[in-house]
Amino acid sequence: MRAKLRAWDQADFFDVRHVIWNTWMATYGSFVPEEDLRSFFEDHYSVEALEKQFENPDTVCYVAEVDGHVVAYERTFFNKEEKRQYVASLYVLPENQGSGLGKELMRMAAQEARRRGLDNVWLGVMVQNQQAVDWYKKMGYQIVEEAPFTMGNTTVPHFVGYVPVQKIETSAEKISKQRER
């Protein structure tokens, strides 16, 4: 598998939508009705919404390509009021999960945080997405609160917390060394 991580560009919008939708259906489809997923998706990930993200100087997005195909997407943003770097979205197509791409994308978020002089990367993850909760915890995820998250007409609990930048970097370094072998 030949992977390449890079900042996204406008030509990636349709591929990003594909990654998000397919990941959502596989991950959230068992507890959020498809019509609610679709409503939230069209509100937050339409081409117009992606264009706004692209133009926002506090938002930085990345994609991971494997053999020239976009298979993962990450959106980070800096909240000036809270002085926090967030991972707002991190999606890896199901068939590419477990490949280390998620950790590499988290390393990109850690670099953004470090560039701003921050020690943590903040994120939210749905409580019912146990696979992701466990994955983030292995990286050092510290849950600070549980809060509601609404998609369409469905509200689910989600954890809000942070991962220390140092732990992300250590975790991603292990993946890089394994790939070099």
Phi, psi and omega in degrees: 000122177257111183252145177224125175256139182201162172295145180284167171221174186297334178292346181272352189307314183291323176294320178298315178301319179299313180299311182299307185300312182294324177291317178301313183299319180289327187265313187259346186303337181277345181227357173235123180302145183303322180296327177286321175299315182298316181299311180295318180301312182291327178288320190253344183228023171295166177301321179295319178294320178295323177299318178296319177298318182299323183275347183282118183292343179268000180248131176232129181239150180228155171232157172243131178249142171235123181050040176083002181246134178289123182236356180206155183215141175222135174241125176245153173211152179258121176268108185296319182295317181274345186055052180229143172264127182245147162260107182275331181213136172211108184229130176237128179309141183310319182289350179250000178290147182087002183267354182095354181296322179299316179295322178295321177292322176297326177297324178297319177295321178298322178296320177298315179298312181299320179302329180267005179077025183256151182259351185225154170246125183263150177197164174240147178215135181298135181304321183286349177271067187300324179300316180290319179303312180297319180298313179295322179297323177299333179274353179109016181303125178250114181279129182258323181203163171246130184221158178285149175226129186247130173236111183064237179261007183252129176245130180233155176283145173219150179274143173239133180188199185217159172239128177299136181307316182301320181290324177297313182297318179297316180296317180290326178298321179299318179296315180300317180295323179294322181291331182288338182287000000 
